[in-house]
Amino acid sequence: MKKFSLLLFLTCMGVVLYAQKYTEIKGFVKNDRLKEVHLYRVEDGTTHSYASTMVAEDGSYGFLFCPEKPGFYTVGNDKQMDFVVYVKGGDKININILENRAELAGKNTKENVALYKWEDFAADVRLKSVYFMLTISNYKDFFPEFTVFVSKLDSIKKKIKSGNAEFDALLKKKIDYDVDYYAAVFLQTPRTAHPERQDWPEFYNTIISDDKFTTDDVLLFPQGARMIGIYASFGYMTSGKKYDPVDYQSTCLGYLKTDRLKGEYLLRNVFAGLKSYDQYLSLMDRYGKYLVTPSLKARAEAIGTALYDTAPGSIAADFTYPDVNGKEVSLSDFKGKVVLVDVWATWCGPCRGEIPHLKKLEQEMHGTDVVFLGVSVDEAKDKQKWLDFIKKEELGGVQVHASGWSKIAQDYKIKGIPRFMVFDKQGRVVSVDAPRPSSPELKEMLEKELKK
């Protein structure tokens, strides 16, 4: 047997596992342009690079890895083309990468054999629709081909019998999503000629339906997140409405039936284009309710962090952490007060050195509109140590636990502690690098803000 390059991942979740749980993907590259093959995992409807390997001299490539859960992966290069496979764990998948498509070769799982009944059938339509830059096609050749294509869909679905009922149901859903996607994306990409509405095949009248995008299943597929945007924009295109930015957003969201889908649409199509932190806050107020998963929240926060300006007078980047009793406390809870934030940790010697000065300052400012808010960046595993330290040192003010270098550190670009920050009564930045309590300048800064 010819040698092939093989990238080995010998552990999964930090534990060496039995060989039968590993998936092997290998094959040959028959595309002179492709020198490196990537393996992508699918998460939240998009592909993320998982591993890569150079193509060997004989054209072979290979991966050996332990998947965390069953699902779709892709192989290839997303800058050119990548090709879907289904992975359970313990699989042997043989797939060759050609110029504009992939082909199964040798031993394969029943799921992938069923999958490629569809992928092979759809290859030409997919190329002309999605990968339009690799071929020349306009509606005059595409619409007749597409009409024949959709007339055979029922026949293709009947051939899907992998023996895995759950997978078969998922693949039939993928087919439905794919077909709508190919049809809609064709109209929304550059062509040498563009059709009038009356030129569209009858199938286009069936794309928008109240029965579609009612679950989050589309996010299991490699192009799922893009399918959301294409579907929603197609809906607006066919609504007959005159374009208005605000109405466009709300109308597009109406075509998506779950909060998670709405959140994914917003992150990719609205949040991604923001130019200022004020715009970010405005969108969060309006649409934050749709960020219903940890992934959505984290990605939105990353956008806000990148936009945030810590200059004096800027709106404070809010944060929320639990206090010693487990109650969630936010910086924004203290609007109307001057807030001194102390970012510290129990293991930090200079932080502990400032404690006597901080206690003295708190006593001197007692009865004024100054809130002393301590934010510990101790890791989650050290939470009890933090609680014990607060009790032992009799720390005052409001004490919250940030569980490591989380949002506050990212937003305020905190690389070292202690860090003291002052915010005014309107919730704006006075200083994100204020003097320490051991300096009289901090008290002067607080008193100045109180007089405003």
N, C-alpha and C positions, 0 to 999 in steps of 0.2 A: 504493500500500500504506500502511496506517495506520502511524504512528510507534509504536515501542515503546521502553520504557526498556531500556537495555542496559548491563550492568556489564562492563567490559573488563579482562581480565587479560592484559597484553601480554608478559609474560615467564613462563617456566617453568624452575625450577631456576636462575634468574639468567641465562638465555640466551634471546634472542629466537629464536623458532622459526618455521618456515614456516606460513602460514595454514591449510593443509590438515590440520595436526595438531591444530587447535583444535576443541573441541566447542561447538556453539551450542545452547542450550536456551532456548526462548521460547514464549510463548503468552499467553492472556488469563485473568484471574482473574474468575470469575463467582460471587464470594462477598463480600458486602458487609462481612463482618467482617474480612476479610484485607486489611490495608493494606501489608504488607511481606512479600515472599517471600524465603525463605532457601534456599540450596543447601547440602546436607549431604553430606559424604563419609562412607563407611563404613569404620571401622577397629575391629578386635577385636570385631566384632559389635554395635557401637553407632554412632550417627550423631554427627558432629561438624560444627559450623557452619563452612562453607568460604567463603561469601560471602552477601551480602544485597543486595536492591534494593527500593526503594519501588515500589508499583504506580502506573503512570501514570494520568492522568486518564481515558484511554480504556480502562483495565483491563488494559493490556499490561504485560508484564514480560520480562526476558531476561537471560541470562548467556552470556559467551564466556570460555572458560577452557581451559587445557591440562592434561588429566589425567595423573598420573604413571604410571598403569597402568590397564588395563581393569578394570571393576568396577561395582558398584551405587552409585548416588547417590540422594538423595531431594530433592524440591522441595516447598515449602509452608511450614508452620510447625509445629514439633513440639509446641507448646503447644495446637494445635488438631488438625490432621492434616497429614501429609506423605506424598508419593507417590513410589514408586520408579521409577527409570529405569536403564537399563544404558548405560554409556559406554565406548567403545573409544578414542576420539580421532579427530578428523576427522568427527564426527557432526553431523547436523542433526536435532534433536529438537523437535517441536512438541507441546506438551502444555498443555491448558487445565485450570485448577483450579476445580472446582465446589464446591458446599456440602460434600458428604460423599464425593466421589470425584474422580477425574481422568479426562480423556478425551484420546486422541491426536487431533490435527487437522493436516491438511496432510502435509508430507513427514516421514517417520520412518525409522529404520533397521529392518531386518528383525528384529533382536533385540528391539526395543521393540514391534513389532507382535505378535510371538509372546508377549512378556511380558504385554501387555495383553489377550490372549485369556484369560489366567489372572486378571489383576487385575480385569478387568471381571466375569468370572464369579463371583469370590469377594467382590465389593464388599459385597453385603448381609450375608453371613455375617461378614465382617471388621468391618463397622460394629457389628453387634449384639454381637459377642464382644469385640473389642479396644477399640472406642470406645463402650463401653456408656454413658458419660456424655452422649452426644449423642442417644441414642434409648432408648426404654423397651422392654425385652425380658426375658422370663424363659423358663424351660425349656419352658413350655407352647406357646409359639410357635416357639422356637428349635430344639428337638429334631426336630420334623417337617421343618422347612426344612433342617436340617443332614443329616438322613437322605437326603433327595432329592439334596442337594448332593454327598455322598460317592459316591452311586450313579453319578454322571456323571464322576467323576475320570478314569477310563480313557479316556473319549471325549475329554476335554480334552487329556490328554497326547498322544494320537495326532495332535492338530492342531498340535503344536509342531514346526514345521519351518522354522527360520529360515535354514537353509543353513550355520549355524555349529554344527558338531557339539559342540564344547566347551561353548558357551553352552546349547545344547538340553539337554545332560546336566545342567548346573548348574541350569537352570530346573526340570527335573523333580524334582531334589532339593529345590529351594525349595518346590515344591508340596507335597511330602511333609512337610517341616518346618512349612509354614504350616498345613496341615490339622490336624496334631496340636496345634499351638499354639492355633488357634482353638477347638478342642474343649476343651483343658485350661484355657485362660485363662477360658473362660466359667464354669467351675465355681469359679474362684478370685477372682471379682469380685462386687461387690454387686449383688443382684437383688431384685425385689419378691417373688419366691417362689423357693425352692430345692428341687431334686429329691432324692428318696431314691435310693439306689444302684440299686434295681430299675427306676427310671425312665430310667436312662441308655440311650441307643441302643447297639446291639451294637458299633458302631465303637470305643467307649471301651475295650473289652476288647483292642483291637489296638494301643493307643498305646505301652505299655511293651514293649520288645523288646530282646533282646541284640544285634540287628543294627543298632540305631540309636545315633547319637552315637559312632560308631567312628572318625570322622575329624574334622578341624577345619573342614570345609566350612561348617558352620552360621555360623561367624564372618564369612563373606563377605556375610551378609545383614543388612539394617538392624536387624532385631529379634533377631539371632542370640544375643546375650548374654542377653537376657530369655527367649528360648526355652529356653536351658539351665536357668535357674532354674525356669521353669514346668514343664518336663518332669520335672525331679528332684523337685520338690515334689508333682507329681501321682503320681509313683511311690511316694513315701512315703504319700500319702493313700490309695492303693489297696493298700498292703502289709498293712494290718490291724494295724500296730504301735501300741502306746500311746506317745504322744509323750514323748520324752526328748531334751533339747537335744543332748547328745553323740552319741547314737545317730542322731538326725536328720541331723546333718552327715555322719557316715560312711556312712549309708545313701544319702543323696542323691548323694554322690560316687561311690558304686558304680554308679549308672545312667549315669555318664559314662565313656567308655572311653579317653580320652587325657589325658595330664598337663596339656596346655594348657587343655582344657575344664574340668578340675577346678580349675585355677588361676583361670580367669575366673569360675567359680561362686563360689569362695571370696572373691575380691576384692569381688564385688557383693553377696554374701549373708551373708558372715561378717565379713570385715575391715572393711567399711563401717560396721558397728555397734559397733566397739570403743570403749571409754570410757577406757582407760588404756594406758600404754606397757607395763606388765607383761603385760597381756592380749595386746598385740601381740607381744611376745617369745615368749610361750607358744605363740601360733598359728604364729609363724615356725618355732619348733622342731618343731612337729608337721606343718605343711603347707608349709613353705618349699620342699620338694623339687618342688612342683607349679608353682612360679614359673619356668617354663622359657624364657620369652622376655624380651628386654630391656624390652619394654613392661610385662609383668607385674611384673618386678622393680622398675622405676621407679615404677609406681603403688603398689606395696606400700610402698616406701621413703617415698613422699610421705605415706602414711597414718601411718607410724611417726614421721616428722618432725613432723607436726601434733600428735601425741600426746606427743612427748617433752618432758620437764620437765628443765631443766638445773640445778635446785636442788641444793645439796650433799646428798649421801646418795642421790641418784637413781642408778639403774643406768646405766652408761655406754652411750651409743649407739655400737654397734660400727661399725667401718669397716675396709675391706680395700683395700690398694694395693700395687703392685709396688715392691720395693726396687731398689737399683742393679744387682743381678744378675737382675732379672726375677722373683724369688720373691715370691709373694703373702704379705703380712704383715698381720695384723689386730691391732687394739688388744687384743682378748680373748686373744691369744696370751700376754700378759704378766701374766695373773692370778697372784697370789702375789707380785707386785712392785709397788712404787710407780712410776707412770709419769708422766714429764713430757713433754707433747706441745708441740712448737714448730711452729706453723703459720706458714709463711714463703714467700718467693719470691725468686728471684735479683735481680729488678728493684726490690725493696723496700729503700730506703735505711735506714730504722730497723731492719729485720731484720738487715741486714749490720752495723749498729752494735752489735747485741747479741751478735754472734758471739764476740768476744774474751771477753766476760763468761760466755757459755755454755760455752766451752771451759774456762775457769777453774773454773766450777762443776762441770763433769763430772770434772775432775781431782780436785777436793776430795771428790766423792762416790764416787770410784773404790773398788771393793770392797764397796759397799753394795748393797742391793736396790732400787736406783733405775735405771730404764730411761729413757734419753734418746731420744725418738722424734721425729724431724723429719719434718714433712709439708709438702711443697712444693705450692703451688697454681699453679705455673707451668703454662701451657697445654701440651697434648700436643706441639705443634709445637716447643716449646722444651725438650724432654726432654734433648737432647744438651747444651744450654747448662747445664742443671741438673747433669748428670753431670760436665761439665768444671769447674763451679764447686765441686762437692764435692771433686774431686781437688785443685784448686788451693788451696782453703782448708783442706784436710785436716780436713774435718768428721768428727766422731766419732759415736758412738751408732748408731742405726738410722735410715736415711734412706729415705723412700718418696715416690713421686710421685703426686699426686692428680689430675693433668690438669685443672687449673682449679678453679673454685669448685663442687666436686661435693658428695658426700654429707656430708662432714665440715662443710663450710661451712653447708649447709642445716640439718643437725641441731643444730649448736651456735650457729646464728644469727650466724655470723661475717661481719661487714661490712668489717672492716679488719684489717690485719696490721702487725706481728707480734701473734700471740695465743698466750699460754701457758696450758696447762691441766694440772691435776694430778688423777690418779686413784689411789685407794687400792688396797691389796692384794686387796680383794674385788671390784674392778672397778666401784667406785662413784665418783661425782663428789666431789672435794674442792673444786675451783674450776675453772670454765670461763673465768675471767678472772683468772688468777693474776698476781702481780707479775712483772716482767721479771727476767732474770738480773742485770741491773745493780743491782737492789735486793736488799739482804741479806734482805728479807722472804721471798723465794722459797726460799732455802736453809733458813730457819727453818721454813717450811711443810713442806718435804720431810723434814727431820729429825724434826719432830713426827709425821708419818705413819709413819716408820720405827719409832718407839718404840711404836706401837699394836699 
